[in-house]
Amino acid sequence: MFIDRQDAGRRLGAALRHADVRASIVLGLPRGGVPVAAEVAAALDLPLDVIVVRKLGLPTHPEVAMGAIGEDGVRLLDPGMIRDAGVSRAQLDDVESRERETLDRRARLLRGGAARRDLTGQAVLIVDDGIATGATASAACLVARRLGAAQVVVAAPVGAPDAARRIVGADRVFCLEQPEDFRAVGASYRRFDQTTDDEVVRLLARTGTAS
């Protein structure tokens, strides 16, 4: 059980350092993954940036992912989930359109108009506050690959027991905890308040990557 995202990030950073996980940059997933990533970046003495992704939630149950989208036009879908939930093409297009608008707006806000970092040839460490379906982490991996990353490691304080198999595009998946009775990411935190865009901007500014 983690106290909060900062505690989780410090513990994850120490474990990654002990495991000799090497990278040239830490990329947090806004919003909740960035406080964790900031602590990891500090522990590993690496720069911090973001990859902006959005879950595509079912129209009737938005918390359940039927896919995810990311920067640079990345789009991942779960055809089985879409079929079983009876989601129409029109419903899917509506959800994706709304989430794409949110993604584009958030990317502009968080970067303050700055260009995305060139990841050509780099080893990147993608950090989130937890891995449930793996949809957003997979989208982030594909964005990193499109931006030229040579190696992609995904790390989180907690994940589903089969987290590694759920993620597409990662060379390695590192989870501190993978409880057999995993139900939700927030169940592993005492405090799991929503992270705001302002908090993410402050964390990026503090590390000198917001502009």
Secondary structure, DSSP 4 states (H G I P E B T S, - for coil): -BSSHHHHHHHHHHHHHHTT---SEEEE-TTTHHHHHHHHHHHHT--EEE--EEEEE-SS-TTSEEEEEEGGGEEEE-HHHHHHHT--HHHHHHHHHHHHHHHHHHHHHHHTTPPPPP-TT-EEEEE-S-BSS-HHHHHHHHHHHHTT-SEEEEEEEEB-TTHHHH-SS-SEEEEEE--TT---GGGGBS--PPPPHHHHHHHHHHTT---
